[in-house]
Amino acid sequence: MGVLTEDETGLCELLGSPVLPVLSKSGDITIGGAFSVYTQTPKSSPSLTETPEPLICTSFREFRFAQTMIFAIEEINNSSSLLPNISVGYKIFDSCGSTLPSTRAAMGLINGQEKTFGKSCTGQSTVHAIIGASKSSSTIVLSQIAGIFQIPVISHFSTCACLSNRKEHPSFFRTIPSDYYQSRALAQLVKHFGWTWVGAVRSDNDYGNNGMATFIEAATQEGICVEYSEAISWTSLDEQVERVVRVIKTGTAKVVVAFLGYDEMDILLEEALRQNITGLQWVGSESWITSSNLALRKYSGILTGSIGFAIKKAKIAGFQDPQNHILKEFWEETFGCSFQPSLKGVKQCSGSERLRDIKNPFTDVSELRISNNVYKAVYAVAHAMHSMLKCGEKSEEIAKHIQDVNFSLQSGEKVYFDERGDPAATYQLVNWQKNSAGDPVFVTVGSYDASLPDGKQFTIKEMNLTWFGESKQVSRPISVCSESCFPGFRQAVIKGKPICCFSCIACAAGEISNSTNSAECSPCPLEYWSNEDHNKCVPKVIEFLSYEETMGALLAGFSLFGASLTLVVSFVFFWFRHTPLVKASNSELSFFLLLSLTLCFLCALTFIGQPTDWSCMLRHVAFGITFALCISCILTKTITVVIAFTAKRPANTVPQCSVLLQRMGVLGGTFLQVLICVVWLTLAPPFPHKNTVYAAERIILECSLGSSIGFWVVLGYIGLLAVLCLILAFLARKLPDNFNEAKFITFSMLIFIAVWVTFIPAYVSSPGKFTVAVEIFAILASSFGLLFCIFAPKCYILLLKPERNTKNHMMGRNQVKT
């Protein structure tokens, strides 16, 4: 037993000794107990000018805990294996559920004298260990005082995480898990059911304030917002309780987390009943969630469906009826009678009443949750004393031996403490339901084990749950500040509101959200785009000029029409190939020109359809070579015309241009373009390219030039040939009117150059497939211009004015003779 120092004795003198213990028994070893055998009658807070009323403790509260402690000690005394030949006694003081009586109880347990006001304390503690108290605030005081004398305290019901601080409470242990685990478990429970907007109410003491602070911290990490956090005390003024209930009633949260002790919950429920609060889902802490004193029909409309964590239910074999000297008071409390016949209006107790016929919190042993913690605490002390005596150590070492206990009860439950003096954190998930008689019952619907990995700590049977109301609900209640944002939308925080209050904004084009309540929209990959609902990325539409669309079909039709028309002209020229007009037009060059024009019309088809490696190279090479061939033919024809009509000799003596020279001119002009194309294809050939820059919502499949220089050199060479033709034709514009082919070549070159000069800005500025359409249009327009300007007048004479198709008319001799 701890020896008191001089300073500690002074503390005893200051506080004085408490009243007599309510229950006691001597023994070789004494275990102290501090329980709220009676409960304090609530008094309104006095004003500063009034003297506080004396503390009055009435009405039974934790009598069962005292019963359990005595029962466990008697079991140990009857055991032949645990503390053999050693009697265990007890001293149980009433803490009255308040700090001051708890302080006196602590001093009474430490001080060996029972009633010595004004006298000094004895030199030794009368107990080896203390079981209690129930409230965290009372236990803190008890632990701090007992810790001075190295007397271990084992609490059965104090859950404040602050008691795990070994610096402040070096000899404190408990058989109930710390709120460190319960608060986090409650946050995970709320998150599991999707409740992101909750109200909170707590006891205004160490238990409630510490527990709620931990809950709010854990809830914030889980993305849960607390609309309000109110505190009440069992000594609070009626106005304060009324205000708190009004806050709950006017709040928008449909779920209320109540981290309250039994007394505060009782006061809160009375006011909630008065204000007719219904339709709320209550989430409770272990202090009240399985309280039989609250399981009354008048509260069922409020509490039915409540859910929370409770200590595991257990059975203690042989534990039933009370057997002690305060049975008289217990009997009167239980049966509502009195053994004093003089009391009016109160029936007299006969002593023949049957406890088995009564069901109340003192006789019901089916819900032994906290009582089992008392049972475990007593056995923990016994095992520690057994180990200490076996080792021959002094009683001051008892705390060390309690720390090291590891044993199993008859029920198979293991008892041990971690380095902070806490047991394993395991809970049962309890749901308030109604039985067939309409009475509230506590139904276990799951469990929580903090020792398991994340994701496996919870086991919940949701099909067995009853939500708030009178019957089982089809779906769980919803408690959110803002309605969920569906896939395709994202959350946008509302300024000045918690993060759980948000507006839903549709994802931008090209972005998606495929889950509910997405904080951000995710951009689709480069080759994908958002669908109409913005909840899925789909492959982008691949766009190119195809034969199936109207524009592609029209351009292909004009291309084939131009080629067909050119073939018709070729047939006409072939049919009239022996006539003076065809001969004068240099039939070989004319047929070369018609062939090249046919190829020019047909090369436009290579620009239509899905680009491939071969089509990309073919379209630009075919365009460059065919137009080079065409303009080379026209250039050679122009040179021939100029030479023929500007000679000094008579016409019949002018030597005809060598056919070989004409062919060399055509082939030479074309060969240079072929050489340019070969170099282009060798160094940087055109290739298919997916253009995602111009249009974000679609992919434009186009032919990349590979080398822009190569393309513009090809085009520039064609332009150079066209300019030479224009210059030569312009010089020959005053030739005889009857056959002024140079004039028609001049017009054709003007149209050709105008088309391609206009093409350059249109080509550069046109988007997507319209770039290809502009190029095709330029090809067709220039080809039609050449065809009509050069061959239309000749076909007109060949088909409609055959009388002009004579040699004399071609030379203009009829007009000279006249």
C-alpha positions, 0 to 999 in steps of 0.5 A: 500500500502507498505511504503518504508523505507530509504534503499528501497528508496536508491534502487529506486535511484540506479535503477531509474524509468523505462519508462512510463507504456504502459497501465494504468488506475486510480482507487481506487485499482490499479493492476500492470502488467508486460508482454512482450508486446514487445520482445527484439531483440536478439543480439550476445554476445559482446566481453570483449572490446566492449560496449554492445548495448542498449536494443531494444524491438520491435515486439508484443509478449504478447499483448494478456495477457495485453488485458486479464488483462484489460478485466478482470478488466473491468468485475470486475468494471461492477460487482455489487457483487465483489468490489461494488462501488470500481473502479479498475485501472491498470498499465501495464509495458513492461518487454520485456522478459528480466531481466533488463527491468523486474527490471525496471518494478518492480520499476516503479510499486512500485514507484509512479513517472513515470520519475524522474531520479536522484530523490528519490522514493515516500513513497508508492507503487502505486499498491496493487498486480502485475500480471506477469511476463512470464519468470521464471528468470524475475519473480524471480527478480520481486518477490524478489523486490516486496517481500521487500514491501510485494506486492504479485506477481501472475504469469501466466506463470512462472513455475520454482519450485524454486518459490515455496520456501516460504522463498525466495518468501513469497508473490509469487503466480501463476495460472500455475502449478509448474514444480515440477509436469510437470517434473515428468509428462514428465518422467512418459510420457516418461516411459509410451511409453517405451522410455528409451534412450532420449536426452535432451535440455533446456533453459539456465535459471532458467526455463530450468535448474531447470525443466531439473534437476527435469526431469533427477532426476525423469527419473533416478528413472523411469529407463530412461537414458539421452544420452545428456543434452544440454543448449542454450539461446536465446542470444547464439552464432550461433556456440553454437546453431549449436553445440547443433543441431549437438549433437542432429543429431548425437545422437542415441536417437530418442526422444528429451525432449525439456524443452525450452522457446519459444525463445530458441525453435524458434532458435533451430528449425531454426538451425534444419531446416538448418541441415535438422533434421527429424525423431525425436520424440519431447517431449515438455514443456508447454512453447512451446508445444501450441505456435501458433508462432511455428505452422508454415508449415515450422516446420511441418516436424520437429514438427508434432507428438510432444507431451507434457503437456499444460495448460488446454484450456479455453474460456473467454466469451466476450473476443475478439477485442483489445480496447486501445490506442496502437491499432495503433501499433497493427494494423500495426503489424497485417496487415503489413501496416503503417499509415504513408504515407511517408514510401516507400515499405510499404502499407498504413493502411486504417483503414477498415481492418477486424480483424475477417478476420485475424488469428494470436496469437493476435486475435485467442481466441480458444487457451486461455490457458495462457490468462486464467491464467491471467484472474484467477490471476486478479480475485484472486486479486479482491476476496482477496481485496474484503475479505480484505476490508470486514474485514477492514484490511490494504493493507499490509494483501493482501498476506494473503487474496490471500492465502485464496481465493477459488472461481469459475469462470463463466466457473466453474473452481475453483481457489485456492492456496496451502501453497506454492502458487501453484494451482492444477497441472492439464495438458492436453496432447497435440499432434501436428497433421495436419488438412485437409488443412495441417496446424499444430493443437494441439489435446488433447489426454489425461490429467494428474492430480497430485492430483490423486493416482499413476497409475490413474494420466494419461489418454491417448488416444493412438489411436488418437496419431500422431507420428513424420512424415507426417501421423499417424504411426501404432506403436509408435517410439522406442528409446532405447540404447539397444534392449530389452532382451526377456524372457529367457534373462537378462540384463548385464550392459556394463562397462562404459555405462549407465544402459540403455545400456546393453547386453542380456545374456541367463539365466543359466540352472534352471533359468528363466525370464518371462518378457522383460528386466529382470534385473535378472533371477529367480531360479526355485523352487526345483522340477522345472526346466527351459524349453528350452527357459528359460522363464518358470519353468516346473516340473523336469523329474522324473527319476527311473529305469523303465520297459519301458526303455531298461536297465530296460527291459534287467535286468527284462528279465535276472531276469525272464530268471534266475528264469526260468532256475532255475525252469528248473533245479528244474524240472530236479532234480525232474525228477531224484530225485531217482538217485544216483547223486541227492540223493548224492547231498542231494536232500532236500537241493538242492531243498531248494537251487533252491527255494532260487535261484529262489527267488534271481532272482525274488527279482531283479524285486522289484528294477525295477519300481517307488519306493514306501514305500512298494517297498522300504522296500520289495526290501531290505528285500527280497534281504537280506532274499533270499540271506541269505536263499541261502547261508545258504543252501550252508553252510549247504550243505558244512558242510554235504559234509565235514562231509560225506567225512572226517569220519573215518568209512566206508561210509556205516556205517557213520551216515547220518546227521539228516534232522532236523539238516539240516533244523535247520541250514538253518532256523537258518541262515535265521532267524538271517537275518530276525531278522536283517531286522525286527530291520532295518524296525522297527527303520529306514525303507527304504523310497522313496526319491527325489534326487535333489542333483546329477542332478539339471535338473531332480529328481532321485526317489530312495529308501533311505536306511533309515539306512545305518547301517541296509543295510550294516549289512544285506550285511555283514551278507550275506558276513559272511555266504559266507566266512564261506562257502568258508573256509569250501569248501576250506578245503574239496577241496581234496575229491574224484574227481568223486564227489567233490561238495566242489570244485564247492562250492568253485568256486561259493563262489569265484565268489559270493564274487568277485561280491559283493566286486566289487559291493561296490565301484560301488554302492557307485560311481554310479549315479541315477538309475545306482545305482539300476542297479548295485545292480540288476546286482550284484544280477543276477551275483551272482545268475547265478554264484551259479546256474552254478557252483553248478548245471551245472556239475550235470545237465551235468551228469544227461542229457548227461552222465547218465552212471556216475549216479551210486552209484559205480561211485559216490563213486569212487569204479571202479577205486579202484578195477582196 
